[in-house]
Amino acid sequence: MTDLGSRKRSVLITGGAGFIGFNLAKRMLADGWQVTSVDGMTPYYDVTLKHRRHAMLAKSNSFKAHEIMLEDFDAMSQTFAEASPDVVVHLAAQAGVRYSLENPRAYIEANLIGTFNVMELVREHKPDHFLLASTSSVYGANPDMPFGENDRTDHPITLYAATKKATENMAHSYAHLWSLPTTAFRFFTVYGPWGRPDMALFKFVRAILNDEAIDVYGEGDMRRDFTYIDDLIESIVRLIDTPPVAGQPVVGAVDSLSPAAPHRVVNIGGGKPVGLLDFISVIERELGHQAKKNMLPMQPGDVRETYAKAELLQALTGYCPSTSVDEGIKAFVEWYLSYYHAP
């Protein structure tokens, strides 16, 4: 455990130049942590955006950045030894549902081999808490809504979802074998300033400003539990100080605590799904432009609806995402116009 009287608490964040990792690192620096970021700077989307995120964080003397692929075990091992983290938050992954249809090998290498390397180093260094990112996509073809942490996740419909479910299972085995307090959180459609260019909000805003048509899949008949980035970060920060303890389930909710390990899965979502066309309407209002829409059928790997049961997150942390899409989209549009100097 950390001696708070002698040094700052230390966190190692994989994917620290990514959308979520950057925002988490920024918050933890503000909270007084020593932050180490590991990021491979892969070109899945504009690497300039990642470098600028790291550059902003580097203004703090409490921040160190390492450009390393998770698959490089020796470099990762050296970084862990230097950081001596009290907490590890594993966010790095090959993301994207549709890209997994085009480049499946990237998901095996980053999500499975990379996560295995991280877990081996967690086993060696034994931080107070290991947290890793999963996704609502693991619920796959499950038709029951809203999704609860103990619902079946046996039918993933993309390789991306399958690899993320595999990392949850891998983490459980390590938690059991090595008594490593572990929390896997399942994200639900995260959005906000500094977001990923491959995500719908980013693409919609860019296209509308350029007077280009947007692709609306499922004929617009889709609903998502949109989670604003600040709500997500607040949830993660609170979960960091709520490590699972074997045999001690939380009171006030149906817990996902393992019967065999200090391992828990937690949804991070507000449980208030919004229709895709309503989401687009808010973007149009904020930009003052009507979107040209290509109404298209569902794509392979997509589902009509996702939304979370949020009772466990609330019981553990006293917090639940609540930022409306009106507020969240307004904040994103303001950032986008400033960042890209758009009119």
Backbone torsions as a table, in degrees:
resi	resn	phi	psi	omega
1	MET	NA	158.0	-175.5
2	THR	-79.8	136.2	170.5
3	ASP	-87.0	96.9	-173.9
4	LEU	-65.8	-18.5	179.4
5	GLY	-78.2	-17.7	-173.9
6	SER	-106.9	-25.9	-178.9
7	ARG	-158.5	166.5	175.5
8	LYS	-69.3	152.4	170.0
9	ARG	-67.9	144.5	-173.8
10	SER	-117.2	132.9	176.7
11	VAL	-125.2	137.6	172.4
12	LEU	-108.8	123.9	-178.2
13	ILE	-115.3	117.8	171.6
14	THR	-83.8	142.6	-175.2
15	GLY	76.5	31.1	-174.3
16	GLY	-70.1	-14.1	175.2
17	ALA	-96.3	0.6	178.3
18	GLY	-80.7	174.7	-177.9
19	PHE	-55.1	-55.4	-177.2
20	ILE	-75.7	-42.5	-178.9
21	GLY	-60.0	-41.9	177.8
22	PHE	-60.4	-48.1	-178.5
23	ASN	-66.6	-35.6	177.0
24	LEU	-67.8	-44.5	179.4
25	ALA	-60.9	-42.9	179.3
26	LYS	-60.0	-43.9	179.8
27	ARG	-66.3	-41.9	-176.2
28	MET	-72.2	-32.3	171.8
29	LEU	-62.2	-42.9	178.6
30	ALA	-63.7	-29.3	179.5
31	ASP	-86.0	0.8	173.3
32	GLY	96.0	17.2	179.9
33	TRP	-87.1	155.6	164.3
34	GLN	-87.0	123.2	-171.6
35	VAL	-117.7	127.5	172.0
36	THR	-113.8	127.1	179.1
37	SER	-109.4	135.3	172.3
38	VAL	-119.0	124.7	179.8
39	ASP	-149.7	135.0	-179.3
40	GLY	-81.4	-8.9	-179.8
41	MET	52.1	42.5	-179.5
42	THR	-68.4	149.9	-174.5
43	PRO	-86.2	28.7	177.2
44	TYR	-57.6	-36.3	168.6
45	TYR	-140.6	178.8	-172.5
46	ASP	-46.7	111.0	-178.3
47	VAL	-68.8	-24.8	177.6
48	THR	-57.6	-39.6	178.8
49	LEU	-61.2	-41.1	179.9
50	LYS	-67.1	-43.1	179.7
51	HIS	-63.7	-37.1	179.2
52	ARG	-68.7	-36.6	175.6
53	ARG	-61.1	-48.6	179.4
54	HIS	-61.1	-39.2	-179.4
55	ALA	-62.8	-37.5	177.1
56	MET	-65.1	-42.1	-179.4
57	LEU	-68.5	-33.1	-175.9
58	ALA	-68.2	-8.7	175.4
59	LYS	-66.7	-17.1	178.0
60	SER	-93.4	135.8	175.8
61	ASN	-70.0	-12.0	-178.9
62	SER	-92.6	10.9	-176.5
63	PHE	-119.2	134.8	173.1
64	LYS	-129.5	135.3	-179.4
65	ALA	-116.1	139.7	177.5
66	HIS	-130.1	124.6	177.2
67	GLU	-91.9	95.7	-173.1
68	ILE	-140.3	139.6	170.3
69	MET	-81.3	140.1	-179.9
70	LEU	-59.3	-27.8	-178.2
71	GLU	-71.0	-15.0	179.9
72	ASP	-86.1	87.6	-171.8
73	PHE	-63.7	-40.0	-177.5
74	ASP	-63.2	-44.5	178.7
75	ALA	-66.5	-39.2	177.5
76	MET	-63.7	-41.2	-179.8
77	SER	-61.9	-41.8	178.7
78	GLN	-64.7	-40.6	-179.9
79	THR	-65.6	-42.2	176.7
80	PHE	-60.6	-43.2	-178.3
81	ALA	-63.4	-39.0	180.0
82	GLU	-71.0	-39.5	-175.5
83	ALA	-77.2	-32.6	-175.7
84	SER	43.3	60.8	-170.4
85	PRO	-72.6	140.3	171.1
86	ASP	-80.0	-28.2	-179.9
87	VAL	-137.7	139.9	173.6
88	VAL	-119.9	126.4	175.9
89	VAL	-116.6	110.7	-173.5
90	HIS	-96.9	99.2	-179.6
91	LEU	-107.6	-20.9	-175.4
92	ALA	-63.9	136.2	178.4
93	ALA	-170.3	160.6	165.8
94	GLN	-81.1	113.5	-174.4
95	ALA	-96.6	174.4	174.4
96	GLY	99.6	122.9	179.3
97	VAL	-73.0	-48.5	-173.0
98	ARG	-73.1	-33.7	-179.3
99	TYR	-64.2	-24.3	179.7
100	SER	-67.8	-17.4	175.6
101	LEU	-78.8	-26.1	-176.3
102	GLU	-93.5	-37.1	-173.0
103	ASN	-136.7	66.6	-174.5
104	PRO	-62.6	-31.7	-177.0
105	ARG	-60.1	-34.3	179.9
106	ALA	-59.9	-31.8	-178.7
107	TYR	-74.7	-35.9	177.4
108	ILE	-67.6	-45.6	-175.9
109	GLU	-68.2	-48.7	-176.2
110	ALA	-78.1	-48.4	-170.4
111	ASN	-80.6	-33.9	-179.3
112	LEU	-96.5	-57.5	-179.2
113	ILE	-66.4	-44.3	179.1
114	GLY	-60.5	-43.9	179.7
115	THR	-67.5	-37.4	175.3
116	PHE	-57.9	-44.7	178.4
117	ASN	-60.8	-43.7	178.5
118	VAL	-60.6	-44.5	-177.5
119	MET	-67.7	-34.8	175.1
120	GLU	-61.8	-38.2	179.6
121	LEU	-75.7	-32.3	173.1
122	VAL	-64.3	-42.1	177.0
123	ARG	-59.1	-40.7	-178.1
124	GLU	-71.4	-41.7	-172.3
125	HIS	-94.4	-18.2	174.8
126	LYS	51.0	65.0	173.7
127	PRO	-66.6	165.4	179.0
128	ASP	-63.6	-30.4	-175.8
129	HIS	-155.7	132.8	174.1
130	PHE	-112.2	122.6	179.7
131	LEU	-121.6	137.2	179.9
132	LEU	-136.3	147.9	-177.0
133	ALA	-85.4	131.6	169.0
134	SER	-121.3	-157.7	-170.8
135	THR	-151.9	153.2	174.3
136	SER	-64.4	-17.2	179.7
137	SER	-62.5	-19.1	-179.7
138	VAL	-65.9	-21.1	178.9
139	TYR	-70.5	-19.6	169.7
140	GLY	50.4	-123.9	-175.1
141	ALA	-85.4	7.9	177.9
142	ASN	-59.9	120.1	-175.7
143	PRO	-85.6	-8.0	-174.5
144	ASP	-82.7	129.2	179.3
145	MET	-125.6	149.1	-8.5
146	PRO	-73.0	163.0	-178.5
147	PHE	-77.9	128.1	173.6
148	GLY	-107.3	154.0	-174.3
149	GLU	-58.2	-28.5	-178.6
150	ASN	-93.7	3.5	176.8
151	ASP	-67.8	158.5	-179.1
152	ARG	-65.9	140.2	176.9
153	THR	-130.8	43.5	-174.3
154	ASP	-93.1	-3.1	-172.6
155	HIS	-129.7	63.1	175.7
156	PRO	-64.6	144.9	-177.3
157	ILE	-114.2	7.3	170.4
158	THR	-138.8	157.7	176.0
159	LEU	-65.5	-35.0	176.3
160	TYR	-54.4	-51.2	-179.7
161	ALA	-62.9	-39.3	-179.8
162	ALA	-63.0	-40.4	179.9
163	THR	-69.6	-35.3	179.8
164	LYS	-70.3	-38.8	174.9
165	LYS	-64.1	-38.2	178.0
166	ALA	-61.8	-38.8	179.7
167	THR	-68.0	-33.9	174.0
168	GLU	-60.3	-45.2	-178.7
169	ASN	-67.6	-41.2	176.9
170	MET	-59.9	-44.5	-179.4
171	ALA	-63.7	-35.8	177.8
172	HIS	-63.1	-43.0	-179.2
173	SER	-63.8	-39.3	178.2
174	TYR	-68.1	-40.1	177.9
175	ALA	-60.0	-41.1	180.0
176	HIS	-69.6	-48.2	-173.8
177	LEU	-70.6	-33.2	-171.6
178	TRP	-119.9	9.9	178.0
179	SER	53.6	49.7	-178.6
180	LEU	-101.2	112.2	177.5
181	PRO	-59.3	120.4	-170.1
182	THR	-136.1	132.4	174.5
183	THR	-124.3	126.4	173.3
184	ALA	-106.4	123.3	178.4
185	PHE	-108.5	138.7	-179.0
186	ARG	-101.9	115.6	-177.8
187	PHE	-83.9	148.3	177.5
188	PHE	-123.4	102.5	171.5
189	THR	40.9	72.5	-177.5
190	VAL	-81.1	139.7	-179.1
191	TYR	-148.5	165.8	177.0
192	GLY	143.2	-179.2	179.6
193	PRO	-53.8	144.4	-177.9
194	TRP	69.2	20.6	-177.0
195	GLY	-70.0	174.7	-177.3
196	ARG	-79.1	135.3	-179.9
197	PRO	-65.0	-16.7	179.7
198	ASP	-86.1	-4.7	-178.4
199	MET	-84.6	156.5	-171.7
200	ALA	-58.0	-45.9	-176.1
201	LEU	-59.2	-46.8	-179.5
202	PHE	-60.6	-47.8	-177.6
203	LYS	-65.7	-39.4	-179.8
204	PHE	-64.2	-47.4	-178.5
205	VAL	-62.2	-45.7	-179.6
206	ARG	-61.4	-45.1	-178.3
207	ALA	-66.0	-45.0	-178.2
208	ILE	-62.7	-41.6	179.0
209	LEU	-65.3	-29.6	178.4
210	ASN	-91.4	8.1	-179.8
211	ASP	58.4	37.3	177.6
212	GLU	-107.5	155.0	179.2
213	ALA	-74.0	147.3	174.8
214	ILE	-103.6	145.9	177.0
215	ASP	-87.4	120.4	-178.8
216	VAL	-112.8	104.0	-174.8
217	TYR	-83.5	159.4	-177.7
218	GLY	65.0	22.3	-176.3
219	GLU	55.1	22.9	179.8
220	GLY	83.7	-4.0	-177.1
221	ASP	-87.2	65.0	-179.6
222	MET	-138.8	150.2	177.4
223	ARG	-133.0	141.7	-179.7
224	ARG	-134.8	150.5	176.6
225	ASP	-90.7	77.5	-175.7
226	PHE	-64.7	128.3	-176.6
227	THR	-118.0	117.1	-178.3
228	TYR	-71.3	142.7	-171.8
229	ILE	-56.6	-40.4	-179.0
230	ASP	-64.7	-36.3	176.6
231	ASP	-65.8	-41.2	178.8
232	LEU	-62.1	-46.4	-178.1
233	ILE	-64.5	-41.4	177.6
234	GLU	-60.5	-39.8	179.2
235	SER	-64.7	-44.6	-179.5
236	ILE	-63.6	-46.0	-179.2
237	VAL	-58.3	-41.9	179.3
238	ARG	-70.0	-34.6	178.9
239	LEU	-70.3	-28.0	179.2
240	ILE	-54.7	-40.2	-178.9
241	ASP	-93.7	21.0	177.1
242	THR	-130.1	60.4	-179.0
243	PRO	-68.4	143.3	178.7
244	PRO	-69.7	144.3	176.6
245	VAL	-121.6	124.1	-178.2
246	ALA	-56.1	132.5	178.1
247	GLY	81.7	4.7	-179.5
248	GLN	-126.6	76.1	178.9
249	PRO	-68.3	154.9	179.2
250	VAL	-72.3	149.2	177.8
251	VAL	-95.2	135.8	174.5
252	GLY	107.2	2.6	178.1
253	ALA	-160.5	162.4	172.6
254	VAL	-74.7	114.5	-173.6
255	ASP	-89.2	150.3	175.6
256	SER	-100.1	9.8	-179.6
257	LEU	-55.0	131.3	-179.2
258	SER	-65.6	144.8	173.9
259	PRO	-76.8	-6.8	-173.5
260	ALA	-126.1	3.2	-173.9
261	ALA	-162.4	158.8	171.9
262	PRO	-78.8	68.5	-173.1
263	HIS	-136.3	132.7	-178.3
264	ARG	-141.4	146.8	172.7
265	VAL	-110.5	135.6	-177.6
266	VAL	-133.7	126.5	170.3
267	ASN	-71.2	138.7	169.1
268	ILE	-119.6	96.3	179.5
269	GLY	-164.1	159.1	-176.3
270	GLY	-88.3	-11.9	179.7
271	GLY	73.2	25.1	-179.8
272	LYS	-130.5	83.2	-175.6
273	PRO	-66.6	147.8	-179.3
274	VAL	-123.7	136.5	178.2
275	GLY	-67.1	145.9	-177.7
276	LEU	-61.0	-41.3	-179.7
277	LEU	-67.5	-33.6	175.3
278	ASP	-67.1	-39.5	177.1
279	PHE	-60.0	-45.2	179.4
280	ILE	-65.2	-36.6	179.4
281	SER	-61.2	-37.8	178.0
282	VAL	-66.5	-41.0	177.5
283	ILE	-60.7	-45.7	179.4
284	GLU	-59.1	-42.6	179.8
285	ARG	-63.5	-43.9	-178.2
286	GLU	-67.4	-33.9	-179.1
287	LEU	-87.8	-16.9	-176.7
288	GLY	70.6	26.0	-179.2
289	HIS	-135.8	143.9	174.7
290	GLN	-86.3	134.2	179.8
291	ALA	-80.9	140.5	166.2
292	LYS	-85.4	128.1	-170.7
293	LYS	-116.8	128.2	166.6
294	ASN	-94.0	105.1	-178.5
295	MET	-82.8	116.3	-171.0
296	LEU	-124.8	159.4	177.2
297	PRO	-71.7	171.8	177.0
298	MET	-60.4	145.4	175.3
299	GLN	-93.5	154.9	175.4
300	PRO	-56.8	134.5	179.0
301	GLY	92.3	-10.6	179.4
302	ASP	-86.3	155.7	173.1
303	VAL	-125.8	155.6	-176.0
304	ARG	-68.7	-35.8	-169.7
305	GLU	-150.8	142.0	167.9
306	THR	-141.7	136.6	164.6
307	TYR	-161.0	156.9	-166.1
308	ALA	-101.0	147.4	157.3
309	LYS	-79.6	129.0	-174.2
310	ALA	-110.7	9.9	-174.3
311	GLU	-64.7	-37.9	-177.8
312	LEU	-68.1	-44.1	176.4
313	LEU	-58.1	-44.0	179.8
314	GLN	-62.6	-43.9	-178.8
315	ALA	-66.9	-36.2	-178.8
316	LEU	-75.2	-38.6	-168.8
317	THR	-118.8	-12.4	-173.9
318	GLY	71.6	20.4	-173.7
319	TYR	-139.7	149.8	176.3
320	CYS	-149.3	135.5	178.3
321	PRO	-54.5	134.7	-175.3
322	SER	-141.7	-1.7	-179.1
323	THR	-65.9	127.8	-179.1
324	SER	-74.8	158.9	177.6
325	VAL	-65.5	-27.9	176.2
326	ASP	-60.5	-47.3	179.0
327	GLU	-68.8	-44.1	-175.4
328	GLY	-67.0	-43.8	179.7
329	ILE	-67.5	-38.4	176.6
330	LYS	-58.1	-44.8	180.0
331	ALA	-64.7	-39.9	179.5
332	PHE	-65.9	-45.2	-178.7
333	VAL	-61.7	-41.8	178.0
334	GLU	-61.1	-43.0	177.7
335	TRP	-64.4	-46.1	-176.5
336	TYR	-59.9	-47.0	-178.6
337	LEU	-63.5	-36.4	178.5
338	SER	-72.0	-45.5	-174.6
339	TYR	-65.6	-43.5	-176.5
340	TYR	-99.0	7.3	178.3
341	HIS	52.2	37.8	179.6
342	ALA	-76.6	151.8	179.4
343	PRO	-69.0	NA	NA
